[in-house]
Amino acid sequence: MLAERLAATNRNFIDRALLFDGPLTENVASWLSTPEKDSATEFEIVPHIARTDGVLALEPESKDLIVSVFELGQIEKLPELLIQILHALKPDGLFLAACLCGRSFEELRDAFLIAESRAAAGVSTRVTHFPELRDLGNLLQTCGFKLPVADLENRTIRYTRLETLFGDLRNTGCTYLPQDGTGPMSRKVVDEARRTYSEKHADPDGKLRLTIEIGFLSGWKVHESQQKPKRPGSAKNRLSDFL
C-alpha cells in the first residue's frame, strides 16, 4: 500500500500535497501520515484537476512530497499533469502514486456495454480503459522523473449489491472517470446492467466480482545527491566472469 511505501522512505517530508478528491479525502490523508515522522505537518489537499481546467493548483518547487491516489487513471492529458507535478516538486522531492491500471473494472465495463446494447439506442463508454503499468513507468521517465519505480498489485473485490460498488466509486473519487460525453444512464439501462452483472460476473454464492489492478509509481525530482548511472563502458569486470 501507499502508506507502507511512504513509511519506507528515509525522509521527513514537510511540504506535502495530496491529489485526491472524494468523501474519504481526510481519511486518506490520515492513513498516509506516520506519527513518528509527520506529527507536525499535514497534507495540502489539491482539488480534482478536472475542476481546475487542467491546471494543478500548486506553486513551482513548493512541495517535497506529492501523493496521487487514483488521479492518474482519470486524466486524459496525463503527460501534462505529470510535468506540472514535476514542476511543483522541490529538488529531490518525491512523487508517489496509486493508479488504476489495465483490467480494472472490466466486469463493470462489460455489464454497461451489454446493458446499453440491449436497453438503449446506442452504446457509449461508461468506464474508461485504464493505462498499462509499463506505459506509466515509461511516461514517468519521459517526463523527467528520476529513479522511477513501478509495480502492480492484482485484487478481486466481491460485492453483494451493485449499489455498494457504486458507493465505493463515489467515496474514492472514481466517478470522474472519463466518458464519451453522453448523458446519464436511464433506470432501464441500470437495471439491465445489474442483471447482466449477476449473469456473467457473479460467484456461485451470488456475490459480484470486480477486478482491480493497482499500479504503484514513484519518481524523484533531480538533485545532485541522487545516484547516477555509470558511464557506458566504465565497468571493470565482465558479466561473463560471474556466470
Number of C-alpha atoms within 10 A of each C-alpha: 10 18 14 11 13 19 15 9 10 8 13 14 18 16 17 19 23 23 22 24 24 17 13 15 18 14 10 18 19 14 12 20 17 14 10 9 14 15 10 8 14 17 21 15 17 16 16 21 18 15 9 10 8 16 14 21 15 16 12 13 15 16 24 22 25 24 25 21 21 22 25 22 24 24 18 14 10 16 16 15 19 20 16 19 26 26 18 23 26 19 18 17 23 26 24 20 21 22 24 26 25 21 18 23 20 17 19 22 19 17 24 24 19 17 22 22 15 15 17 14 8 9 15 17 15 22 20 17 20 19 18 17 21 14 10 22 20 14 16 24 15 13 16 17 24 20 15 18 17 18 13 18 12 13 12 12 11 16 14 13 13 18 11 11 17 12 12 14 15 16 15 18 20 20 16 16 18 17 14 10 9 10 9 8 13 12 10 14 21 17 13 20 24 19 14 20 23 18 13 13 17 18 12 7 7 14 16 24 21 20 17 19 20 22 24 24 23 22 22 25 23 19 12 8 8 12 10 9 6 8 7 6 6 7 9 6 8 8 8 6 6 6 5
